[in-house]
Amino acid sequence: MKIKDHWDRLSPATQRWLTDNPGCLILPRTMTEEICQETGVRVDRDEHGQAILSQEDLDFIRAKAEKTQTPPPEHRLFDATQPGENT
């Protein structure tokens, strides 16, 4: 399918679904149809309407997912002063 070549044509919701599910090897029928409609590309599907992602697609989606991850929030103590603060 070459998700990388069509990434900018995918809706933010589709991009988010893909990056939220980077380990998905087979796209569900509804997601496959959504991608086909958004990109205008027809993909090979199995008898259930699902598309199998290539290793290249998986690597690209995982890289995108890693970039979109937000760092964990800084944990703050509820004392009068924080560690390292000299007030």
C-alpha positions in Angstrom: 0.0 0.0 0.0 2.9 2.4 0.8 1.3 4.3 3.6 4.3 6.6 3.6 3.5 7.9 0.1 -0.1 8.7 1.0 0.3 9.9 4.6 -0.5 13.5 3.9 -3.7 12.5 2.2 -5.0 10.6 5.2 -7.4 12.4 7.6 -6.1 13.3 11.1 -8.5 10.7 12.5 -7.1 8.0 10.3 -3.5 9.0 11.0 -4.3 9.0 14.8 -5.9 5.5 14.5 -2.8 4.2 12.8 -0.3 5.7 15.3 -2.5 4.6 18.2 -2.4 1.0 16.8 1.2 0.7 15.5 1.3 -3.1 16.1 -1.7 -3.8 13.8 -0.5 -6.1 11.1 -3.9 -6.4 9.3 -6.1 -3.4 8.9 -9.7 -3.9 9.7 -12.2 -3.8 6.9 -13.6 -0.4 7.9 -10.1 1.2 8.2 -9.0 -0.3 4.9 -12.1 1.2 3.2 -11.5 4.6 4.9 -7.9 4.7 3.7 -9.0 3.7 0.1 -11.6 6.5 0.1 -9.2 9.1 1.4 -6.3 8.2 -0.9 -8.1 7.0 -4.0 -5.8 4.0 -4.0 -7.2 0.4 -4.3 -5.4 -2.1 -2.2 -5.3 -5.9 -2.2 -7.7 -7.3 0.4 -8.4 -10.7 1.8 -11.8 -12.4 1.7 -12.9 -10.3 4.7 -12.0 -7.0 3.1 -8.9 -6.5 5.3 -5.5 -5.3 4.1 -2.2 -6.7 5.2 0.4 -4.1 5.9 3.9 -4.5 4.5 7.0 -4.4 6.8 7.7 -1.0 5.2 4.3 0.3 6.2 4.7 -1.1 9.7 8.1 0.5 10.2 6.8 3.9 8.9 3.7 3.8 11.2 5.8 2.8 14.2 8.2 5.7 13.5 5.3 8.1 13.3 3.9 6.7 16.5 7.1 7.2 18.4 7.3 10.9 17.2 3.7 11.6 18.4 4.2 10.2 21.9 4.2 12.9 24.5 6.7 12.7 27.3 5.4 11.7 30.7 4.3 14.6 32.8 6.8 15.9 35.4 5.8 14.6 38.8 5.7 17.3 41.4 5.6 16.8 45.1 3.0 18.6 47.1 5.4 19.9 49.7 6.1 23.5 50.3 9.2 23.3 48.3 10.3 21.1 45.4 13.5 19.1 45.4 16.3 21.3 44.2 14.5 24.6 45.0 16.2 26.7 47.7 13.5 29.0 48.8 
